[in-house]
């Protein structure tokens, strides 16, 4: 019911805000009409200060002013009557919707009888201790089968799973040597060998060494070629170096 009230109250405030705005403008016009009537009657009855009583020029001017304000108010009513009726109709519709929603809250409340709702109610009524106890109780009930399975010995399914994992490692060239060495703290550690990765590294290293050897051989042949040219004509080679 609180949620229903809050939902509809927001809509009602918006509608009533529009009503209040229009009604406030009309009240201002009514105040102007009353002030104009008061000034006009005071002039006719001689209650105006420093003015001669009677239906003189000033009284006629005040009467014109009163008629203008009344006409302005009539025009305001004609202009805003439809809008006021529509807003009021909308307000009534919202109130009817709210009544229908409140009448259905009993059925909705009967549907909110799940475990979570009951724990929340227990927390509101009896404090956090009860809700914590119920939560821990159900956690224990849900986790007991998992703990029970963890305490069991391996089943055929577990062996099949281990076999599949080992096959995947073998296909990808991964070797695990269990408890192969001890670390500085004396704990047994597994040795993990990536054969495919090591193969690729070996191939890259050998290819690099071959490239270096070929480059050295090409440089050596180039030097031998230059030496041959020097032997044929040393003077021309020295001249070429001088020009450079």
N, C-alpha and C positions, 0 to 999 in steps of 0.2 A: 504493500500500500504506500509506503514511503517513496519507493521508486516511481510508482504510478503518479503520485502527487507531484513529484519533482519534474517528471516528464511533461505533464500537462500544465503545470504552473508556469513554465517557461513560455509555452505557447500563449497562455492567457495573459501573461505580462506584456507580450508584444501587441496583442489585440487591444488590451486595455490602454496601452500607451498611445495607440492611434486614437482611441475614443477620448482619452484625456486631452490630447492635443486639440482636437476639434472642439470639445466642450470648453476648454480653456479659452480658445479664441472667441467662442460665443459669449462666454461670461464677460470678457473684455468689452464686447459690443454692448451687452446689456448694461454694463457700468457706464458706458458713454451715453446710452439712452437715458438712464436715470439722471445722470449729471445734467444733460441738456433739458430734461423735464423740470428738474429742480431750478435751474437758472431761469427758465421761461416763467414758471409759476411765481418765483420770487419777484420777478419784474412786474408781473400783472398785479400782485398783491402788495407791492410796495415794500417788500422785504430786502430789496437790493440796496446796498450802500451807495451813497452819492449818486443815485439815479432817481429820476422822476418816475413815480408809479403810473401804471396804465398801459393801454395798448398803443404805445408809441412806436417810433422807428426802431428803437432798440428791441422792444418786445417782438416786433415783426421779424427782425433779424434772428433773434433767438428761436422763433417758431420755425423759420426756414432751416436753421441749423438742426433743430429737433427732427424735422421731417426728413432731412438728409440722412441723419443717423439711423432713423427707423427704416428708411428705404434700404440703407446699407445692410441692416440686420435682416430684412426680408430677403434680400438677394443672397445673403450668406446662407440662410435657411434653405432657400430653393436650391442653391448650388450643392450643399452638403447633405441634404436629406437622403439622397440615394446612397451616398457613401456611408453615412451613419447607419442606415438600415442594413447595408451589406456587412459592415463590421459587427453590428449587433447580432446579425444572423450567424456570422462566423463564430462569435463568442458563444452563442447558444449551442452550436454544433459541437464545439470543443467540450462544453460542459456535459453534453449528452454522451460523447465518446468517453469522457472521464468516468461517468456513472457506469457505463457498460463495462469498462476495464476494471473498475473496482468490484463490480459484481462477479467478474470472472476470477478475481484474485484467490478465492477459496479453492477453486479447482486447480489453479496454478500452484498454490501452496501444497496441495495434496501430491502434486507431481514432483515436488522438490524433496523427495525422501531418500535420496541417494546417500552413500557413505560419506562423501565429502561434505554434504550439507549437514549431516548429523554430527560430524566432527566439529564443524564450525559452530553449530548450536551448543554442543557440549562445551566448547571453549568459552562461548558467551555466558553460559549458565554456570558452569562449575569451575571455570578457570583453565589456565594453560596446562595444568598437570594432567587432567583427564584426557585432553586431546593428544598430548604427547604420549601418554600411555597407550591409547588406542592406535596411534600411528606406529609406535614401536612394535606393538603386538602384530599388526598386519604386515609390517616389514619382516618380522621373524617368520610369519606364516609363508610369505612369498619367497623368502630366501632359503628356507629349509631344504627344498628339493635341490637347489643349486649346491649347497654345502654337502648334501648327501651324495650327489653325483661326484663331487670333487674327492670324496673319501673312498670311492670305489676303485678297484683295480682296473687296468686297461681292458677294454672290450675289443672285439674284432673290428669294430668301426674305427677305434682309435689307431689300431695297427694299419688299417687301410689308409687312414689319413696321413700317418707318418710315411707310408710307402709312397703316396702321391707326392708329398713334399720332397722326398729324396729324389724321385724321378725328375721333378721340376729342376732341382739343383743340378742333377747330372746333365740334363739337356742343356743347361746354360753354363756348364763348365765350372760349377762351384763345388769345392771340396771342403768338408768340415772334418777336422781331426779332433775329436773330443778329448778333453783333459790332456792336451798335448804338452803344456808347459805350465809352470807356476810363476805367478807374478811376484813383485817385490814383497807383497804381503803374504805370500804363501798360498794364495788361492789358485785352484786349478782353472786354466783358461783354455778355450778352444782355439785351434789354429784354423783360420779361414783362408782358403786358397782360391783365387779366381783364375782358372786356367785360361779361359778365352781372353781375358784382359791381359794376362801375362804374355800370351801368344802374340797379341796385337802389339804390345810394347816391344817384344823381341823383334818382330818383323820391322817395326818402325826404326828401331835402333840399328839393325843390320842394313836397312836401306840407306840410312844416314851415313853409316860407315862406308858403304859402297860409293855413295855420291862423293864423299870426301876423297876416297882413293882415286876415283876417276878425275876429279878436279886436279889433284896433285900430278897425276899422270899427264893430263893435258898441258899443264904448266911446264912440266919437264920437257915434253916434246916441243913446245913453243920455244923454250930456251935453246934446245938443241938446233932448232931451225934457224934462230937468230945467230947462233955460233957458226953455222954453216955459211951464212951470208957474210959474216965477218971474215971468215977464212978466205973466201973468194975475193973480197975487195975491202981490206981493213980501212984504207984511206977514205973511201966513200962512206963507210959507216961512221967514221969519226966526224967527217964533214956533216953528215946528217944529224948527229948528236949536237954539233955546234950550232947548226941552224935552229934546232929546236930550243 
